[in-house]
Amino acid sequence: MQDNFLDEDGVKCLIDFMEVNTTLKQLNLTNCGLSDKSGEILMKAVTKVKLTHLKIGQNSFKSKGMADLGKFLVKMGSVEDLDVSKNNHQVLKADDSLKSLLGELMQLKTLRCLNVSGVKSLPTYVPSLASLI
């Protein structure tokens, strides 16, 4: 799905697909025009899929969207590889979006690989990242 503008309408179609294809393990939503609202729709609706790899970078999630993503991943409990690189971080002065996500990811025991490249104030989050390891 990478590089396809999904926004809210596209996400609803994707949800229909994911509700039927419950064997889906990898999903690439990089640069798909996702926002807090479209992310919220996706994360509330998808309950049957157990993804192991999710790429959701280069979208427009802010603090709420990243927190919702984290809650969704914890609820799903299966993601091993997560890419949230370049996800609106350059717009947020204090990188609150990453802080929101990391707070939730502390509970996710399956995570093995996390890509947060493109975060300008990454040193601020080194203690949080270290506790995930």
C-alpha positions in Angstrom: 0.0 0.0 0.0 3.0 2.3 0.2 2.8 5.7 -1.5 -1.0 5.5 -2.0 -3.1 8.3 -0.6 -5.6 6.5 1.7 -6.9 9.1 4.1 -10.2 8.2 5.8 -12.1 6.7 2.8 -9.2 4.5 1.7 -8.7 3.3 5.3 -12.3 2.1 5.4 -11.7 0.0 2.3 -8.5 -1.4 3.8 -10.4 -2.3 6.9 -12.9 -4.3 4.9 -10.0 -6.2 3.3 -8.3 -6.8 6.6 -11.4 -8.2 8.3 -11.6 -10.9 5.6 -7.9 -11.6 5.2 -7.0 -12.6 8.7 -3.7 -14.2 7.7 -2.1 -10.9 6.8 1.2 -10.6 8.7 3.0 -7.6 7.0 1.5 -4.2 6.2 3.3 -1.3 4.6 1.4 2.0 5.0 4.4 4.3 4.5 3.5 7.7 3.0 -0.2 6.9 2.7 -1.6 10.3 3.9 -2.7 8.9 7.2 -3.6 11.4 10.0 -4.8 11.0 13.5 -8.4 10.6 12.3 -7.7 7.9 9.7 -5.4 6.1 12.1 -8.1 6.1 14.7 -10.6 4.5 12.3 -8.1 1.9 11.3 -7.0 1.0 14.8 -10.5 0.7 16.2 -11.8 -1.4 13.4 -9.0 -4.0 12.9 -9.4 -6.7 15.5 -8.8 -10.0 13.7 -5.4 -9.4 12.1 -2.2 -10.3 14.0 0.5 -8.3 12.2 4.1 -9.0 12.8 5.6 -6.2 10.6 4.1 -2.8 10.3 5.6 0.1 8.4 3.6 3.3 9.0 6.2 6.1 8.6 6.0 9.3 6.6 2.4 10.0 7.6 0.9 12.9 9.6 0.3 11.3 13.0 0.5 13.7 15.9 0.6 12.9 19.6 -3.0 11.4 19.8 -2.5 9.3 16.6 0.8 7.9 17.9 -0.7 7.1 21.3 -3.6 5.4 19.5 -1.2 3.4 17.4 0.7 2.3 20.5 -2.5 1.2 22.2 -3.6 -0.7 19.1 -0.2 -2.5 18.9 -0.3 -3.5 22.5 -3.9 -4.8 22.1 -2.9 -6.7 19.0 0.2 -8.0 20.8 2.0 -9.5 17.9 4.1 -6.8 16.2 7.8 -7.6 16.1 9.0 -5.0 13.6 7.7 -1.4 13.6 8.7 1.5 11.4 7.4 4.9 12.3 10.3 6.8 10.7 9.9 10.4 9.5 6.3 10.5 10.8 5.6 14.2 11.2 8.4 14.4 13.8 10.0 17.4 12.0 6.8 19.4 12.6 6.5 18.7 16.3 8.9 20.8 18.3 9.2 18.5 21.3 8.5 15.2 19.4 5.5 14.6 21.6 4.2 12.1 19.0 7.2 9.8 19.7 6.9 10.2 23.4 3.2 9.1 23.2 4.1 6.1 21.2 7.0 5.0 23.4 4.8 5.2 26.5 2.5 2.6 25.0 5.2 0.4 23.5 6.7 -0.2 27.0 3.9 -2.8 27.4 4.5 -4.6 24.0 6.6 -7.7 24.7 6.9 -8.9 21.1 8.7 -5.9 19.6 12.2 -6.8 18.2 12.9 -3.9 15.7 11.9 -0.3 16.0 12.7 2.4 13.3 12.3 5.9 14.5 14.7 7.6 12.1 14.1 11.2 11.3 13.6 12.3 14.9 15.6 15.5 15.5 15.5 15.3 19.3 16.1 11.5 19.5 18.7 11.9 22.4 15.8 13.0 24.6 14.3 9.6 24.2 17.3 7.4 24.7 16.3 6.4 28.2 12.8 5.4 27.0 14.2 3.5 24.0 16.8 1.7 26.2 14.0 0.4 28.5 12.3 -1.1 25.4 15.4 -3.2 24.8 
